[in-house]
Amino acid sequence: MSEFFQPNAELIQRRWPAVAKRLLTEDPGPLQADLVEGLGSTLSINGIQLTSRHDRTREAQLQAASLPVDSPVLHVYGTGLGDLQLELLQRSELTRLHVHILNGTVFALVLQLLDQQPWLGDSRVELHYAGDLAEICLPFFALPSELVLADDFNAKIRDRLISEIQLTFNNREFDPDDSEIVGRLAASLELVKADLDVAELFATVSGREVFVIATGPSLEQHFERLRAIAEQAPRPLFICVDTAFRPLLEHGIRPNVVVSIDQRITTRHLPPEGSQGISLVYMPMIDPVVLQAWQGSRYVGYSVSPVYERICQQVPKARLHAGGSVIHPAVDLAVKMGASQVTLFGADFAFPANKTHAGWKDGDLGPQLAVAKHWVLDGYGQRVKTQLNFRSYLCELERYLARHPEVHFFNTSRAGAMISGAAFHPEFTQ
């Protein structure tokens, strides 16, 4: 045992015995740890530098500068080498600094190699495992290296942190003054005026079960069963996302409602043939060509995005929840229609079995499998490939489910991402 670990561990034991107990079970042995030198030096873990190798102090100062100087409570995600914690603790206004461990094994290794008592011993510090909390805390700084190194236990908090960090970047496509957006909304205006308000669907299926069908690869496991259920009377209400519509039709399954929000959706995704008697719920960014070709009823709604603020003032319609993916308004529609139970199909947020979507070729609906560099935990607790935006969509869905405890939510596959707040359906889950 190193000269540093015992005093570090004893201090943690005195202040946070539950954390100390878990840290003592962490095994840093398998980590590839290297000293990396530049103008200064740092520790590299599995090829990821924990800090700058040139000037750790200056880096910590820049990181600290991103946090409000007058905030009495701050949160740091990742432990690093302690530099940011020491920098923030110099602030006299600070009364509480919460440090959230993102990788227990990495922290255990640092405790062996470096004296961390100067910040661990400060009475204003509270030490946690990030994954012990269901949600992130603000204001925060997340150490970039440990967002990459985050372990399985803390992965969901990592995903929420990254989603929050990238929020402004992700919203760049939704500038209400963008000429393409202005043009599309103008082109849709007359249709929006003529079409039904989505609010007319609210509270129309109170107490019923609703199936919300997405396009994840696991949907393929359920085509046969869904077709059989679709032929029953009565049956659950079927709501599908736009990209699931064609695969469902190809397998003889007619949904009751299709939800679409994306301006890139075409009649290839929403073929008008076979749309008779099927309701389309849409937001006005949809191509008017797609809307005019639809043969069933059309209902329009908005999200709270600034994109729809002007048109909402001109033509008031009800709003649906949006979180980046069409799955969000589809689930919100089910809840607003009065569902007591919502069962999710194909809501994978990942690429199980090395597939991207059910019923579509690799790359048809976005990036190809080969570019998937990220991961989430599946229903078996194993890592499964995904892409960054899928993790953000998953976070937003989980937040939505948490806000609606009155509804029972079920997932139908362990192959995709584990969805907090959705139990595995006992009949459909393999």
C-alpha positions in Angstrom: 0.0 0.0 0.0 1.3 3.5 -0.9 2.2 6.1 1.7 -0.7 8.3 0.6 -3.5 5.8 0.5 -3.9 5.1 4.2 -4.2 8.8 5.4 -6.4 9.6 2.4 -8.6 6.5 3.1 -8.7 7.2 6.9 -9.9 10.7 6.3 -12.7 9.5 4.0 -13.6 6.8 6.5 -14.1 9.4 9.2 -16.1 11.8 7.1 -18.0 9.5 4.7 -17.8 5.9 5.9 -20.3 4.6 3.3 -18.1 6.0 0.5 -15.0 4.6 2.1 -16.5 1.2 2.3 -17.2 1.2 -1.5 -13.8 2.7 -2.3 -12.0 -0.1 -0.5 -13.7 -2.6 -2.9 -12.5 -0.8 -6.0 -9.6 -2.5 -7.8 -7.3 -0.2 -9.8 -5.1 -3.1 -10.9 -6.6 -3.5 -14.4 -6.2 0.3 -15.2 -3.4 1.3 -17.6 -1.9 4.2 -15.7 1.0 6.2 -17.0 2.8 9.4 -16.0 2.6 11.9 -18.9 5.1 14.8 -18.9 5.1 18.1 -20.7 5.9 21.4 -19.1 4.4 19.7 -16.1 3.0 16.3 -15.6 -0.2 14.4 -15.1 -1.7 10.9 -14.9 -3.0 9.1 -18.0 -5.6 6.4 -17.4 -6.3 4.0 -20.3 -4.9 6.7 -22.7 -7.0 9.6 -21.2 -5.1 12.4 -19.5 -6.8 13.3 -16.2 -5.6 16.9 -16.5 -3.3 19.1 -18.5 0.3 17.9 -18.7 1.6 21.4 -19.0 -0.1 23.6 -16.3 -2.7 21.9 -14.1 -3.2 25.0 -11.9 -4.0 27.2 -14.9 -6.4 24.6 -16.3 -8.2 24.4 -12.9 -8.5 28.2 -12.9 -10.1 28.2 -16.3 -12.5 25.5 -15.2 -13.4 27.4 -12.1 -14.0 30.6 -14.0 -17.0 28.9 -15.8 -18.8 28.6 -12.5 -20.6 31.6 -10.8 -18.4 33.3 -8.3 -21.3 34.1 -6.0 -22.8 30.7 -5.7 -22.6 29.3 -2.2 -23.0 25.7 -3.4 -21.2 24.2 -6.3 -20.9 20.7 -7.8 -17.9 19.0 -9.4 -18.3 15.8 -11.3 -15.2 13.7 -11.4 -12.4 13.9 -8.8 -9.4 14.4 -11.1 -6.2 15.1 -9.2 -7.9 17.5 -6.9 -6.8 20.7 -8.7 -10.3 22.1 -9.4 -11.5 21.3 -5.9 -8.6 23.3 -4.4 -9.2 26.2 -6.7 -12.9 26.4 -5.8 -12.2 26.1 -2.1 -10.3 29.4 -2.3 -13.6 31.2 -2.7 -14.8 32.7 0.6 -18.4 32.8 -0.7 -18.4 29.0 -1.1 -20.2 27.2 1.8 -20.6 23.7 0.2 -18.7 21.9 -2.5 -20.2 18.6 -3.6 -17.7 16.3 -5.3 -19.3 13.5 -7.3 -17.2 10.4 -8.1 -17.6 9.3 -11.7 -15.2 6.4 -11.6 -14.5 4.8 -8.3 -11.6 2.8 -9.6 -9.8 5.9 -11.0 -10.3 7.8 -7.7 -9.0 4.8 -5.7 -5.9 4.9 -7.8 -5.4 8.6 -7.3 -5.7 8.1 -3.6 -2.8 5.7 -3.8 -0.6 8.1 -5.8 -1.3 11.6 -4.5 -2.1 13.3 -1.2 -5.8 14.4 -1.5 -6.2 15.5 2.1 -6.0 19.3 1.5 -9.5 19.2 -0.2 -10.9 16.1 1.4 -10.3 17.6 4.8 -12.1 20.9 4.1 -15.3 21.0 6.1 -17.2 22.5 3.1 -16.7 19.4 1.0 -19.2 16.6 0.6 -18.2 13.4 -1.3 -20.6 11.2 -3.2 -20.8 8.6 -5.9 -22.5 10.4 -8.8 -24.8 7.5 -9.5 -26.4 7.6 -6.0 -28.5 10.5 -7.2 -31.0 10.1 -10.0 -30.4 13.6 -11.4 -27.6 16.1 -11.9 -27.2 19.1 -9.7 -26.6 22.7 -10.7 -24.3 24.6 -11.0 -21.7 22.1 -12.0 -18.4 21.5 -13.7 -17.8 18.1 -15.1 -14.2 17.1 -15.7 -13.9 16.2 -19.4 -11.5 13.3 -18.8 -13.9 11.6 -16.4 -16.9 12.0 -18.7 -15.0 9.6 -20.9 -13.8 7.3 -18.1 -17.1 7.2 -16.2 -17.9 3.7 -15.0 -21.1 1.7 -15.4 -22.6 2.7 -12.1 -22.3 6.4 -12.8 -23.1 6.1 -16.6 -26.6 7.6 -16.4 -25.4 10.7 -14.6 -22.6 11.0 -17.2 -25.3 10.9 -19.9 -27.3 13.7 -18.2 -24.2 15.8 -17.7 -23.2 15.5 -21.4 -26.8 16.3 -22.5 -26.8 19.4 -20.3 -23.4 20.5 -21.6 -24.4 20.1 -25.2 -27.8 21.7 -24.9 -26.9 25.0 -26.5 -25.1 23.2 -29.3 -28.0 20.8 -29.9 -30.5 23.7 -30.1 -28.5 25.5 -32.8 -30.8 23.9 -35.5 -33.8 25.5 -33.9 -33.3 29.2 -34.5 -36.8 30.7 -35.1 -35.3 33.3 -37.4 -33.5 30.8 -39.6 -34.7 31.3 -43.2 -35.4 27.6 -43.8 -37.5 27.3 -40.6 -39.4 30.5 -41.4 -40.0 29.3 -45.0 -41.2 25.9 -43.9 -43.7 27.3 -41.3 -45.0 29.8 -43.9 -45.6 26.9 -46.3 -47.5 24.9 -43.7 -49.6 27.8 -42.4 -52.7 27.2 -44.3 -52.6 23.5 -43.5 -52.1 24.3 -39.8 -55.2 26.6 -39.9 -57.3 23.9 -41.5 -56.2 20.8 -39.5 -57.6 19.6 -36.2 -56.1 20.6 -32.9 -54.3 17.7 -31.2 -56.1 18.7 -28.0 -59.2 17.1 -29.5 -57.5 13.7 -28.9 -56.7 14.5 -25.2 -58.7 12.4 -22.7 -60.3 10.2 -25.4 -58.9 6.9 -24.2 -58.9 7.4 -20.4 -57.9 4.3 -18.5 -56.8 2.3 -21.6 -53.5 0.7 -22.4 -51.5 2.4 -25.2 -48.7 0.9 -27.2 -46.1 3.4 -28.2 -44.0 1.9 -31.1 -40.6 3.2 -32.0 -38.1 1.9 -34.6 -35.3 0.4 -32.5 -34.0 -3.0 -33.7 -35.9 -4.9 -30.9 -39.2 -4.0 -32.6 -38.4 -6.9 -35.0 -39.0 -9.3 -32.1 -42.6 -8.2 -31.8 -44.0 -7.9 -35.3 -45.8 -11.2 -35.1 -47.3 -10.6 -31.7 -48.3 -7.0 -32.5 -50.1 -8.2 -35.7 -52.0 -10.7 -33.6 -53.0 -8.1 -31.0 -53.9 -5.6 -33.8 -56.6 -8.1 -35.0 -58.2 -8.4 -31.6 -61.2 -6.4 -30.5 -60.9 -4.6 -28.2 -57.2 -3.9 -28.5 -54.7 -1.3 -27.0 -54.4 1.9 -28.9 -51.4 1.8 -31.2 -49.3 5.0 -31.5 -46.2 4.8 -33.7 -43.4 7.2 -34.6 -43.1 8.2 -38.2 -40.2 5.9 -39.1 -42.0 2.8 -37.7 -45.1 3.4 -39.9 -43.7 1.7 -43.0 -42.3 -1.4 -41.3 -45.5 -1.8 -39.4 -47.6 -1.7 -42.6 -45.2 -4.2 -44.3 -46.0 -6.6 -41.4 -49.7 -6.1 -41.7 -50.0 -3.8 -38.6 -52.1 -0.7 -38.8 -51.5 1.8 -36.0 -54.3 4.1 -34.9 -52.0 7.2 -34.7 -48.7 8.2 -36.3 -46.6 11.0 -34.8 -44.1 13.0 -36.8 -42.1 16.1 -36.1 -39.0 16.1 -38.3 -38.7 18.3 -41.4 -36.6 15.5 -43.1 -39.5 13.0 -43.1 -40.8 12.3 -46.6 -43.4 10.2 -48.2 -40.8 7.4 -48.3 -41.2 7.3 -44.5 -44.9 8.1 -44.4 -46.3 6.5 -47.6 -49.9 7.8 -48.1 -50.9 4.4 -49.4 -52.6 2.6 -46.5 -53.0 5.8 -44.4 -56.8 5.8 -44.7 -58.4 5.8 -41.3 -55.1 6.5 -39.5 -54.6 9.8 -37.7 -51.4 11.8 -38.2 -50.3 14.0 -35.3 -47.6 16.4 -36.5 -45.7 19.6 -35.8 -45.6 22.2 -38.5 -42.0 21.5 -39.6 -43.3 18.5 -41.5 -43.0 18.8 -45.3 -46.4 20.1 -46.6 -46.1 17.5 -49.4 -46.3 14.7 -46.8 -49.3 16.3 -45.1 -51.3 16.9 -48.3 -50.7 13.2 -49.3 -51.9 11.8 -46.0 -55.4 10.2 -46.4 -56.4 10.0 -42.8 -57.2 12.7 -40.3 -54.5 15.2 -39.4 -54.0 16.8 -36.0 -51.4 19.5 -35.4 -49.7 20.6 -32.2 -46.6 22.5 -31.1 -43.8 22.0 -28.7 -42.6 24.7 -26.3 -39.7 25.5 -28.7 -39.3 29.2 -29.7 -39.6 27.9 -33.3 -43.3 27.6 -32.8 -44.0 30.7 -30.7 -45.0 33.0 -33.6 -47.2 30.5 -35.4 -48.8 29.5 -32.1 -49.9 33.1 -31.6 -51.4 33.2 -35.1 -53.0 29.8 -34.9 -53.3 28.5 -31.3 -53.0 24.8 -30.9 -52.2 22.5 -27.9 -48.6 21.6 -27.1 -46.8 18.3 -26.8 -43.6 17.5 -24.9 -40.5 17.5 -27.0 -37.0 16.3 -26.0 -35.2 15.9 -29.3 -36.8 12.7 -30.6 -40.3 11.9 -31.9 -40.6 9.3 -29.1 -41.1 12.2 -26.6 -44.3 13.7 -28.2 -45.6 10.2 -28.9 -45.3 9.2 -25.3 -46.7 12.5 -24.2 -49.7 12.1 -26.5 -50.4 8.7 -25.0 -50.4 10.3 -21.5 -52.5 13.2 -22.5 -55.0 10.9 -24.2 -55.5 9.4 -20.8 -53.5 6.1 -20.9 -53.2 4.4 -17.6 -50.5 2.1 -19.0 -48.0 2.8 -21.7 -46.0 0.0 -23.2 -42.9 0.9 -25.3 -41.8 -1.2 -28.3 -38.5 -0.6 -30.1 -37.5 2.2 -27.7 -33.9 1.0 -27.7 -31.9 4.2 -27.8 -29.0 1.9 -28.9 -27.9 -0.5 -31.6 -28.5 -4.0 -30.2 -27.6 -7.0 -32.4 -25.4 -4.6 -34.4 -28.5 -3.0 -36.1 -29.5 0.6 -36.1 -33.3 0.4 -36.8 -36.0 -2.1 -37.5 -37.2 -2.3 -41.1 -34.5 0.0 -42.5 -31.0 -0.5 -43.8 -28.0 0.6 -41.9 -27.6 4.3 -42.4 -31.1 4.9 -43.9 -32.3 6.9 -40.9 -29.0 8.5 -39.8 -25.4 7.6 -38.9 -24.2 4.1 -39.7 -23.4 1.5 -37.1 -19.7 1.9 -37.8 -19.6 5.5 -36.4 -21.3 4.5 -33.1 -18.5 5.3 -30.6 -20.6 5.6 -27.4 -22.4 3.1 -25.1 -25.3 2.7 -22.7 -26.2 -0.1 -20.4 -28.8 -2.5 -21.7 -31.4 -4.5 -19.8 -28.8 -7.1 -18.9 -26.4 -4.6 -17.4 -24.1 -4.9 -20.4 -22.7 -2.1 -22.6 -24.4 -1.7 -26.0 -23.4 0.6 -28.8 -25.2 3.9 -29.3 -24.7 7.4 -30.5 -24.5 10.5 -28.5 -27.9 12.0 -29.3 -29.6 8.7 -28.4 -28.2 9.0 -24.9 -29.7 12.5 -24.7 -33.1 11.3 -25.9 -33.0 8.6 -23.3 -32.3 11.1 -20.5 -35.2 13.3 -21.6 -37.6 10.3 -21.7 -36.5 9.1 -18.3 -37.1 12.6 -16.9 -40.6 12.6 -18.4 -41.5 9.3 -17.0 -40.4 10.4 -13.5 -42.8 13.3 -13.8 -45.8 11.0 -14.4 -45.9 8.5 -11.6 -49.7 8.1 -12.2 -49.0 6.1 -15.4 -47.5 2.6 -15.5 -44.7 2.5 -18.1 -43.3 -0.7 -19.5 -40.4 -1.6 -21.7 -40.5 -4.7 -23.9 -36.9 -5.6 -24.5 -33.7 -6.0 -22.5 -31.6 -5.7 -25.7 -31.9 -1.9 -25.8 -31.0 0.7 -23.3 -32.2 0.3 -19.7 -35.0 2.9 -19.3 -35.3 4.2 -15.7 -39.0 4.4 -14.8 -40.1 1.7 -17.2 -40.4 -1.8 -15.8 -39.9 -4.8 -18.1 -43.3 -6.1 -19.4 -43.8 -9.6 -18.1 -45.4 -10.8 -21.3 -43.4 -9.2 -24.0 -39.9 -9.1 -22.5 -37.6 -11.9 -23.4 
